[in-house]
């Protein structure tokens, strides 16, 4: 187009400033003006035609883009175009986790009243976890969250809805106050870990319920309180009543404060520990009613400074479950016992480079009667092979309370667990 304009301008300049033949010299100013007008109209028409041609070329490029270029280069554009067509581009965020694990676990057990000892080894290779998260901003004040979960040998190998929540508020206009409702994991303890395997704290005290909570998130602190309808009720209690409550409060400093230290310090409360996932299943209350609710508390600390990280947590019941209320609470003679479960976990992590992390831990339980180790320690190394792709190797050694037997009538002695995991996030 620039070349065409240059030619036209040259013609005009030549026509105006270069002397013409004698007959042209007699042309009137009126005739010259008419010719200039005609030329101006023609130039305008040519400009319009060029613009139309440019548009046609752009359309042609889009129509033929499917036969040119690398597939990975075209796919993000196609996805973005599809999301824009549906009006979803700025409203929905997808994320996911895939974990493949190979493990070997060795148990040593004794039999009450005998000197017999057995050793059992179990090797496995599993698609341990698949998570698909969907988060959407419905509007300025409302958010939706869905988490789909698959765990091998769980739920008959089917993908299930693990979480589904609606949150209103939690923005600057509501001063950080929010309401959260749905099915999710109420915050009872931080349950933080840098290991492949779940901590004993999580194994015993994690809770997943349909609940509603109100809370506030500020720059330096977060607090929330909520209620849920638990599965384990007191004897004679009206099962239609909502009796479960939880609360959590934590202090956390903003980035670039406290001399570069990142600090999280908090405490949690739960009104009925029997509603945690482990204590309500076949090894615990198993759907039976209990005489009195047993509440619990948790205290946690997570600190990071440079390449170093520290995590510490303690969770305990504030009273005993009565004899016979927890299936796991059986002594070495087979007699039912009361139990006041507790667990703790201390971990230290070091990252010499961004792609490599080492971590060690010491954790334990009390009053778990062979269901989980009384003491456990070990280490893990994690290596980021590529972006969002991590290979981990973990070893744990656990020792049990030898004064009590497990649900199979055996006295657990110790165990060694080795696990390798390949995980990706997206």
C-alpha positions as MATLAB code, in Angstrom:
seq = 'XXXXXXXXXXXXXXXXXXXXXXXXXXXXXXXXXXXXXXXXXXXXXXXXXXXXXXXXXXXXXXXXXXXXXXXXXXXXXXXXXXXXXXXXXXXXXXXXXXXXXXXXXXXXXXXXXXXXXXXXXXXXXXXXXXXXXXXXXXXXXXXXXXXXXXXXXXXXXXXXXXXXXXXXXXXXXXXXXXXXXXXXXXXXXXXXXXXXXXXXXXXXXXXXXXXXXXXXXXXXXXXXXXXXXXXXXXXXXXXXXXXXXXXXXXXXXXXXXXXXXXXXXXXXXXXXXXXXXXXXXXXXXXXXXXXXXXXXXXXXXXXXXXXXXXXXXXXXXXXXXXXXXXXXXXXXXXXXXXXXXXXXXXXXXXXXXXXXXXXXXXXXXXXXXXXXXXXXXXXXXXXXXXXXXXXXXXXXXXXXXXXXXXXXXXXXXXXXXXXXXXXXXX';
ca = [
       0.000    0.000    0.000;
       2.907    2.366    0.779;
       4.392    1.639   -2.685;
       1.072    2.434   -4.361;
       0.783    5.737   -2.490;
       4.337    6.632   -3.524;
       3.490    6.023   -7.193;
       0.321    8.100   -6.981;
       2.099   10.977   -5.261;
       4.872   10.851   -7.892;
       2.319   11.056  -10.666;
       0.657   14.044   -9.032;
       3.942   15.846   -8.507;
       4.956   15.153  -12.103;
       1.623   16.319  -13.371;
       1.729   19.543  -11.370;
       5.335   20.602  -11.531;
       6.637   19.202  -14.856;
       5.799   21.446  -17.822;
       3.205   19.974  -20.161;
       2.818   20.306  -23.944;
       1.661   23.629  -25.333;
      -2.018   22.635  -25.619;
      -2.095   21.817  -21.873;
      -0.718   25.196  -20.932;
      -3.963   26.750  -21.948;
      -5.985   24.586  -19.543;
      -7.928   26.638  -17.077;
      -7.545   26.405  -13.346;
     -11.046   25.009  -13.206;
     -10.136   22.027  -15.411;
      -7.016   21.272  -13.357;
      -9.054   21.322  -10.131;
     -11.572   18.896  -11.646;
      -8.813   16.447  -12.603;
      -7.290   16.644   -9.093;
     -10.714   15.852   -7.616;
     -11.018   12.794   -9.866;
      -7.546   11.628   -8.796;
      -8.437   12.117   -5.114;
     -11.575   10.025   -5.479;
      -9.626    7.283   -7.226;
      -6.969    7.212   -4.482;
      -9.683    6.855   -1.838;
     -11.258    3.972   -3.741;
      -7.890    2.215   -4.042;
      -7.309    2.564   -0.295;
     -10.685    0.942    0.460;
      -9.925   -1.934   -1.919;
      -6.560   -2.557   -0.219;
      -8.171   -2.631    3.235;
     -10.716   -5.184    2.019;
      -7.935   -7.312    0.548;
      -6.060   -7.255    3.876;
      -9.193   -8.475    5.682;
      -9.676  -11.278    3.155;
      -6.058  -12.406    3.699;
      -6.523  -12.546    7.493;
      -9.672  -14.650    7.111;
      -7.852  -16.968    4.708;
      -5.000  -17.429    7.215;
      -7.444  -18.401    9.962;
      -9.268  -20.850    7.683;
      -6.023  -22.600    6.715;
      -4.342  -22.549   10.148;
      -5.342  -26.183   10.776;
      -2.981  -27.381    8.037;
       0.075  -25.424    9.140;
       2.137  -25.110   12.279;
       2.992  -27.497   15.115;
       0.010  -29.074   16.990;
       1.279  -27.944   20.404;
       1.510  -24.368   19.116;
      -2.058  -24.411   17.769;
      -3.746  -26.179   20.698;
      -3.579  -23.368   23.305;
      -5.002  -20.958   20.722;
      -7.819  -23.377   19.867;
      -8.648  -23.905   23.560;
      -8.625  -20.171   24.180;
     -10.888  -19.596   21.166;
     -13.310  -22.257   22.425;
     -13.364  -20.787   25.933;
     -13.952  -17.311   24.507;
     -16.790  -18.631   22.377;
     -18.423  -20.050   25.509;
     -17.702  -16.934   27.539;
     -15.533  -18.930   29.982;
     -12.019  -17.627   29.364;
     -11.866  -15.404   32.435;
     -14.160  -17.437   34.681;
     -12.886  -21.007   34.856;
      -9.503  -22.330   35.959;
      -8.577  -26.006   35.601;
      -5.862  -27.778   37.593;
      -4.844  -31.339   38.289;
      -2.473  -33.828   39.892;
      -1.416  -37.302   38.754;
       0.651  -39.520   41.070;
       2.046  -42.964   40.228;
       3.631  -44.881   43.105;
       5.694  -48.028   43.572;
       5.955  -49.205   47.155;
       7.270  -51.996   49.331;
       6.108  -52.447   52.937;
       7.502  -54.990   55.384;
       5.672  -55.785   58.664;
       6.898  -57.827   61.590;
       4.240  -59.104   64.037;
       4.080  -61.280   67.146;
       1.265  -63.427   68.516;
      -0.014  -62.931   72.098;
       1.050  -65.672   74.513;
       3.614  -67.176   72.128;
       7.139  -66.528   70.947;
       6.094  -66.798   67.302;
       7.012  -63.963   64.969;
       5.954  -63.476   61.365;
       7.252  -61.197   58.656;
       5.024  -59.969   55.846;
       6.033  -58.057   52.715;
       3.676  -56.275   50.365;
       4.847  -54.754   47.064;
       2.587  -52.656   44.899;
       2.498  -50.413   41.832;
      -0.486  -48.096   41.642;
      -1.985  -45.035   40.050;
      -2.200  -43.627   43.544;
      -3.972  -40.341   42.907;
      -5.692  -38.405   40.148;
      -7.162  -35.019   41.040;
      -8.980  -32.614   38.737;
      -9.850  -29.213   40.162;
     -12.324  -26.743   38.657;
     -12.465  -23.214   40.090;
     -14.741  -20.515   38.760;
     -15.404  -16.875   39.529;
     -19.172  -16.646   39.157;
     -19.078  -12.917   39.800;
     -17.086  -10.459   41.869;
     -18.366  -11.887   45.163;
     -19.111  -15.548   44.404;
     -16.752  -18.446   43.664;
     -17.357  -22.112   42.945;
     -14.963  -25.015   43.500;
     -15.092  -28.659   42.427;
     -12.468  -31.336   43.080;
     -12.721  -34.740   41.408;
     -10.623  -37.504   42.956;
      -9.561  -40.985   41.895;
      -7.607  -43.315   44.192;
      -6.789  -46.839   43.099;
      -8.766  -49.513   44.987;
     -11.089  -46.830   46.419;
     -14.741  -46.285   45.423;
     -14.531  -49.245   43.026;
     -11.935  -47.395   40.930;
     -14.340  -44.614   39.999;
     -13.786  -40.883   39.889;
     -15.776  -39.220   42.669;
     -16.575  -35.673   43.718;
     -14.245  -35.103   46.642;
     -15.094  -31.449   47.204;
     -17.811  -29.093   46.040;
     -18.122  -25.629   47.580;
     -19.593  -22.168   47.086;
     -17.866  -19.172   48.621;
     -19.410  -15.730   48.951;
     -17.199  -12.815   49.920;
     -13.560  -12.996   50.869;
     -12.762   -9.907   48.795;
     -11.703   -6.369   49.590;
     -15.274   -5.074   49.355;
     -16.371   -7.474   52.149;
     -13.292   -6.634   54.275;
     -12.124  -10.238   53.924;
     -15.270  -11.770   55.470;
     -16.697  -14.805   53.689;
     -19.243  -17.628   53.860;
     -18.210  -21.091   52.647;
     -20.665  -23.971   52.173;
     -20.518  -27.425   50.623;
     -18.601  -30.679   51.060;
     -14.928  -30.238   51.863;
     -12.231  -30.780   54.495;
     -12.845  -28.459   57.481;
      -9.552  -26.987   58.655;
      -8.698  -29.031   61.741;
      -4.932  -28.815   61.958;
      -2.639  -27.770   59.120;
      -1.649  -31.403   58.294;
       1.403  -30.088   56.432;
       4.031  -32.501   55.073;
       6.892  -32.587   52.546;
       6.738  -36.389   52.354;
       5.064  -38.681   49.830;
       3.113  -40.569   52.506;
       0.441  -38.856   54.579;
       1.529  -37.853   58.071;
       0.094  -39.803   61.015;
      -1.717  -36.598   61.997;
      -3.586  -36.663   58.697;
      -4.128  -40.433   58.774;
      -5.956  -40.188   62.104;
      -7.548  -36.750   62.271;
      -8.459  -35.647   58.733;
     -12.177  -34.891   58.450;
     -14.390  -34.473   55.358;
     -17.978  -33.305   55.838;
     -20.780  -31.268   54.315;
     -20.415  -28.056   56.293;
     -20.938  -24.322   56.388;
     -18.538  -21.810   57.873;
     -18.012  -18.098   58.224;
     -14.624  -16.523   58.469;
     -12.315  -13.653   57.754;
      -9.051  -13.519   55.840;
      -6.736  -10.614   56.552;
      -3.155   -9.820   55.620;
      -1.777  -11.043   58.960;
      -4.377  -13.531   60.200;
      -7.176  -15.902   59.188;
     -10.049  -17.142   61.357;
     -13.131  -19.256   60.769;
     -15.872  -21.157   62.571;
     -18.319  -23.698   61.154;
     -20.854  -26.454   61.709;
     -21.600  -29.864   60.183;
     -23.930  -32.841   60.655;
     -21.663  -35.695   61.715;
     -22.215  -39.441   61.320;
     -21.374  -40.365   64.914;
     -23.956  -39.293   67.504;
     -24.229  -39.474   71.272;
     -26.407  -42.236   72.721;
     -30.037  -41.097   72.746;
     -29.217  -37.992   70.683;
     -31.661  -36.786   68.039;
     -29.841  -37.746   64.834;
     -31.550  -34.962   62.893;
     -29.740  -32.266   64.900;
     -26.540  -30.533   63.799;
     -24.064  -31.099   66.615;
     -20.637  -30.869   64.995;
     -18.595  -27.661   65.267;
     -15.076  -26.602   64.354;
     -12.958  -23.466   64.569;
      -9.522  -22.384   63.393;
      -7.366  -19.276   63.771;
      -3.898  -18.645   62.393;
      -1.260  -15.934   62.168;
       0.743  -15.538   58.949;
       3.028  -12.724   57.907;
       2.966  -11.073   54.463;
       5.854  -11.580   52.064;
       9.041   -9.556   52.659;
       8.313   -9.028   56.372;
       9.951  -10.451   59.512;
      13.374  -10.383   57.918;
      12.487  -12.771   55.110;
      10.967  -15.449   57.377;
       7.648  -16.944   56.273;
       5.635  -17.925   59.331;
       2.321  -19.721   59.859;
       1.194  -20.303   63.438;
      -2.282  -21.519   64.345;
      -4.681  -23.596   66.406;
      -7.867  -25.566   65.662;
     -10.794  -27.042   67.584;
     -13.185  -29.912   66.727;
     -16.210  -30.793   68.853;
     -16.379  -34.514   67.953;
     -13.189  -36.392   67.036;
     -15.207  -39.543   66.323;
     -16.300  -37.886   63.056;
     -12.767  -37.828   61.637;
     -12.394  -40.198   58.697;
     -10.357  -42.887   60.494;
     -12.044  -42.772   63.889;
     -15.495  -43.281   62.379;
     -14.665  -46.230   60.076;
     -14.448  -49.970   60.778;
     -11.330  -49.553   62.922;
     -13.042  -46.879   65.020;
     -16.641  -46.232   66.024;
     -17.931  -47.920   62.824;
     -21.199  -45.968   62.784;
     -22.075  -46.778   66.404;
     -23.240  -44.187   68.891;
     -20.921  -43.043   71.670;
     -21.782  -42.066   75.212;
     -20.233  -38.602   75.092;
     -18.690  -36.445   72.395;
     -14.904  -36.197   72.673;
     -13.523  -32.903   71.400;
      -9.990  -32.227   70.240;
      -7.489  -29.473   69.595;
      -4.596  -28.964   67.195;
      -1.608  -26.594   67.271;
       0.673  -26.107   64.268;
       3.696  -24.188   63.034;
       5.163  -23.896   59.521;
       8.225  -21.689   59.032;
      10.454  -21.076   56.023;
      13.652  -19.093   55.648;
      15.632  -19.195   52.437;
      16.400  -22.823   51.614;
      15.150  -24.185   54.958;
      11.656  -25.202   56.094;
      10.299  -26.456   59.409;
       6.898  -27.936   60.204;
       5.585  -29.008   63.612;
       2.081  -30.070   64.689;
       0.366  -31.672   67.661;
      -3.232  -32.965   67.738;
      -4.956  -34.575   70.708;
      -8.297  -35.579   72.150;
      -9.323  -33.680   75.274;
     -10.997  -36.700   76.882;
     -11.234  -40.497   76.609;
     -13.461  -42.584   74.400;
     -15.021  -45.240   76.617;
     -14.192  -48.933   76.489;
     -15.715  -50.588   73.447;
     -16.408  -47.335   71.562;
     -13.309  -47.618   69.362;
     -12.732  -50.987   67.693;
      -8.938  -50.537   67.572;
      -8.646  -50.009   71.370;
      -7.864  -53.614   72.430;
      -4.951  -54.666   74.682;
      -2.744  -57.728   74.140;
      -5.213  -59.889   76.069;
      -8.055  -58.948   73.715;
      -9.854  -56.715   76.251;
     -11.507  -53.462   75.118;
      -9.877  -50.330   76.523;
     -10.623  -46.637   76.722;
      -8.527  -44.453   74.448;
      -7.427  -40.814   74.194;
      -5.820  -40.598   70.727;
      -3.089  -38.118   69.941;
      -0.468  -37.619   67.239;
       2.431  -35.316   66.457;
       4.730  -34.637   63.514;
       7.987  -32.697   63.134;
       9.599  -32.236   59.714;
      12.641  -30.378   58.429;
      13.302  -29.708   54.730;
      16.341  -28.357   52.881;
      16.559  -27.226   49.244;
      20.197  -26.873   48.100;
      18.921  -25.929   44.627;
      15.435  -25.221   43.324;
      15.143  -28.629   41.654;
      16.200  -30.716   44.679;
      14.759  -31.100   48.181;
      15.685  -33.290   51.147;
      13.378  -33.763   54.140;
      13.461  -35.735   57.391;
      10.745  -36.363   59.958;
       9.959  -37.693   63.386;
       6.324  -38.424   64.223;
       4.303  -40.549   66.552;
       0.983  -41.444   68.182;
      -0.386  -42.378   71.563;
      -3.311  -44.625   72.488;
      -3.694  -45.998   68.951;
      -3.257  -49.665   70.020;
      -1.333  -50.984   67.028;
      -3.459  -49.248   64.400;
      -0.571  -46.868   63.639;
       3.086  -46.786   64.733;
       3.834  -45.328   68.146;
       7.011  -43.783   66.712;
       8.059  -43.279   63.102;
      10.986  -41.578   61.401;
      12.480  -41.386   57.938;
      13.586  -39.285   55.014;
      12.617  -38.334   51.478;
      14.409  -36.836   48.497;
      12.457  -35.071   45.737;
      13.884  -34.089   42.364;
      12.099  -31.881   39.834;
      12.918  -33.658   36.573;
      11.119  -31.044   34.493;
       8.698  -28.216   35.119;
       5.853  -29.503   37.368;
       7.268  -33.051   37.169;
       8.720  -34.483   40.393;
      10.322  -37.839   41.214;
      10.499  -38.727   44.927;
      12.008  -41.562   46.944;
      10.954  -42.046   50.585;
      11.869  -44.389   53.444;
      10.011  -44.698   56.761;
      10.627  -46.915   59.785;
       7.838  -47.301   62.329;
       7.753  -48.968   65.739;
       4.513  -49.993   67.469;
       3.246  -50.156   71.044;
       4.000  -53.785   71.887;
       1.571  -53.844   74.823;
      -1.484  -53.919   72.578;
      -2.753  -55.947   69.659;
      -4.169  -54.879   66.323;
      -7.593  -55.684   64.867;
      -6.280  -59.056   63.580;
      -5.275  -60.196   67.062;
      -1.555  -59.690   66.393;
       0.983  -57.545   68.224;
       2.591  -55.182   65.740;
       6.362  -55.007   66.166;
       7.706  -52.658   63.491;
       7.486  -51.835   59.807;
       9.685  -50.515   57.003;
       8.135  -48.687   54.074;
       9.897  -47.662   50.863;
       7.991  -45.603   48.289;
       8.875  -44.065   44.944;
       6.511  -41.583   43.358;
       6.333  -39.832   40.002;
       3.985  -36.844   40.148;
       2.892  -34.140   37.740;
       0.828  -31.016   38.346;
      -0.970  -28.886   35.776;
];
